[in-house]
Amino acid sequence: METDFFEYSVDHQLDPRRVKEGLDLIQQFFQAELSMPGCVGVEGPTLVPGHAYPIYRTCTRWNNVESFIAWMDSAERRRLLENGSNAGYSFNGSMNWRGYSQWIHASSGENTPTWKMNLIVLLTLYPSILLIQVLQRGWPGYPPTTLLLGNIASVSLTGWLLVPWASRVYGPWLDGDLSTRWHPLYISSIIGLLFLAWIIAHWILI
């Protein structure tokens, strides 16, 4: 089903001796998120098999990125993370690229294929994350805080600047207004730019 919701998936790693306490913490996260403007639903927690430590996966949906960023930077979220760290809790969050569909330019008004949207998001998200990693190297501080700042920066860069810019540059290809002989050129340019970003990252980070 097509959706313009922005989805944020989180893997919650819990202390095996304090699973009930960790699940209670996840429910507190849910209650806090649902009280925020723009949060339209939550899913989970679902146990992820195959791990030495219990890991539970959740997903929250937001109807706009501004609301999501407000939650990520909220005092309530910081409080819950601080409480969780004292109970052996850690997490890993990831964004669903399908949620970026609301920023894809489509002048024809037709639905842009999902695989094209994913390529555009990848083209902007990968260099953004690499840039943020370079800027954050050597930063002192609490790891969840640096992760939060990195998430805010990557979402802001891609959602408000890079994805709209790239979607305008690749607009004719996204809208399907080109003859088929031009398609390989656009795809090759995306692959080439990603490869260039990888080479630069390898040179800087390694």
Secondary structure, DSSP 8 states (H G I E B T S, - for coil): -----EEEEEEEE--GGGHHHHHHHHHHHHHHHHTSTTEEEEEEEEEESS-SS-EEEEEEEESSHHHHHHHHT-HHHHHHHHHHHTTT-EEEEEE-GGGGGGG---TT-S---HHHHHHHHHHHHHHHHHHHHHHHTT--S-HHHHHHHHHHHHHHIIIIIIHHHHHHHTHHHHHT-S-GGGHHHHHHHHHHHHHHHHHHHHHHH-
